[in-house]
Amino acid sequence: MHSALLAFAQTLLIEPRCPICDGPWDSPLPPTAPCSTCLDRLALQGLKGLLPLPWSALGPYAGPLRKLLLQVRQPRQGKALAALVQLLSERLPLPATAVLVPIPSWKRQRSNPLPQQIALGLGRPTAALLHRTRAGLSQHHLNKTQRQTNLIGAFQASPLNKQRALSSVWLVDDILTTGSTALAARQALEEAGHRVAGLICLGRTPARERRR
């Protein structure tokens, strides 16, 4: 009787749980990955596109994934974020020569930590080449034209006399919406002599929801 109880207790202790929903893990992927239910619910199939620049995303920034990405900005959601980044790495592999450059947040305080955390979690070389020249306005409530105007001169990249020019830079952000931020970041990097290959992110806003 005691041995049966001990075996049951051990099962409870070591039973893998989904890092996102904390439910029983039932996926053929490693136990650190999302369960099958979360994979389907969040539509984490991997997306790619070429406009407004080459990009790769884990899934559409809508519904359950949108809600989750807002939650993983909190420090206690580290396991969920790590699971998403691991899946991003597996489903959207980067070239061997890729160097990751996180896009810095527009906020001076309470800045968005996700781009830096995503870049570090992907396990590739990273370089802090981009710097905000000014805080700027939040992009959230701006339309496409206002976003582009708001970001004119918003970034500065490390000059070549301080940083060797990199030929395979991938920008990293949590969400890609109109692409105004990514384009402004790319312009600053290319003016400094670096070649930007594209952007990698967790969520891509569906076309119907992008602000015109």
N, C-alpha and C positions, 0 to 999 in steps of 0.2 A: 504494500500500500504506500509506504513512504517512498520507495523508489519510483513508483508511478507518479506521485505528486511532484517529486524532484524533477523527473523528466518533463512533466507538463510545465513546471516553472521555468526550466531552461529553454523550452520552446518559446515561451512568452518573451523571455529576455532576448533571445537571439533572432526571433522572427523578424525578417526585414520589413520595414515600413516605407511607404512612399514618402519621399522628402517634401512633397508638395501638399498632398491631402492627408498624410499620416494614416492612410488606409493600408490594408494588406498589400504587399508588393507582389504583383503577378505578371511582371514583364520579362521577356527573354533578355532584356538589357541588364547590365550590372545593377545591383541593388541601390546604387547611388542615383540611378536614373528615375524619371517619373514612371508611375505604374501605367498599365495599359489604359485604364479609365481616364487618367489625366492626359495621356497622349492624344486620345480621341477628343476629349472635351475641349482641350486647349488648341486643337488643330496644329500641332507642332510637326508639320510635315516638311518644313523647310521651303523657303521661297527665294527666288532670284529675279533680278531685273537689270535693265541697262539705263533707265532714266530716273532722275535727272543725271545720275552717274551710276556706274556699275555697283550693285548692292546685293547683299545676301541677308536674309532674315530668318529667324526660327519659325515665325508664324504671323498671322494677321493681328494687328493691334486693334482688337475689337472683342467685345463680349468677355468671356472668362479670362483670356490672356491679358486683356487690358487691365482688368481688375487685379490680376496677380502681379503685373509689373508695377502697379502703384503700391502694392503691399511689400514687394521685395526691397524697396528702398529702406525699409526699417531694419535695424541691426539684427533683430531676432529672426529674420527670414533668411539667414545665411545658407541653410541647407537647400532651400528651394531655389535660391539664385544659383548656387553651385550646380544643382541638377540641370537647370536651364542652360548654363554656360557649357557644361559637359556635353549636352545634347547638341548645342550649337557647333561645338568643335567637331563632333562626330559626323554630323549631317551636312555641314558646310565647310569641308576642309580647305585650309588656306595653302597657298604655295609655300614651299620650303624657305623661300627668300623673304617672306612677308615680315614686315616690322609694323607693329600696332601703335597707333597714335590716338589715344583717347581724346574726344572733343571736350574741352573744359566747359563747365557750367557757366551760365550767364550770371548766376547769383554769387555774391561775395560771401554771404552767410547762408547756412543751411543749403549748400550746393548739392546737386544731384551726384551721388557717389557711384552710380551704376556704370558709366563708361569706363572709369578707372578699374573697377572691380571686374568687369567683363574682360577687359584687356589682360589683366593679371591672371584671371582664371583660365584663359585660353592657352596659357603656357608657352607663349611665343615671345620673342624679344619685343620690348616696348620702348618707346622714346617719347619723352615729354617735350615735343617740339612746338606745340601750340600754346599760346598765351592769349588771354582776353585783354584787349586794349582798354575796354570799358565794360561796365556792367550791362548796359543795354536794358531793354524792356523785355518782359516775358513774352515769348512767342505764342503762348497758348491762345490768346484772344485776338490775334492778328490774322488778317487774310494773307493770301500768297504775296501780293504786291507789298503790303506793309512789312511782312517778314523779310523780304529781300532788302528793302530800304533800311530796316532796323539793324541789319547785319553788315552794312557797308563799313568796312574798316574795323570790324569787331575783333578780328584775330591778327596776331602777329606770329610769325614762325621764326625759329632759331636761325640766324644767318649762317652762311656756309663757313665763315671763318671761325665759328665756334662749334659747329656740328657738321660732320661729314655728310655730304648729300646722299640721301637714301633713294634707291631706285624702285622699291616695291613697298610703298607705304599703304597701309589699310587703315582708314579712319574707323573708330569704334564709337558707337553711341547706343543708347538703349532703344530709341524709337526713331524711325524715319517717317516724316510726314510729307511736307512739300519738297524737302531737300535743300531748303534755303540755307540752313546752318551748315550742312555738309559742303555745299558749293562754296560758301564763304571760307570755310576751313581749307578746302582744297586750293582755292585761289591763293591764300596766304602761303601755303606750303610750296606750291609750284613757283611762286614768285621768289621763294628762297632757294629754289633749285632742286627740290625733292619731287619725285614722280609719284602721284597718288593713283593707285590701281583701283580703288573702290572703297566701299564702306560695308562694315558688318555690324549687325544689330540684332536685338531680340525680337522686335516687333515692327511691322510695316503697316502704316495706316491704310485701310482699304481706299481705293480711288474715290468711291462715292462719299467718303467722309473727309477727304482732304479739302481744306479751305481754298477757295478759288480767289 
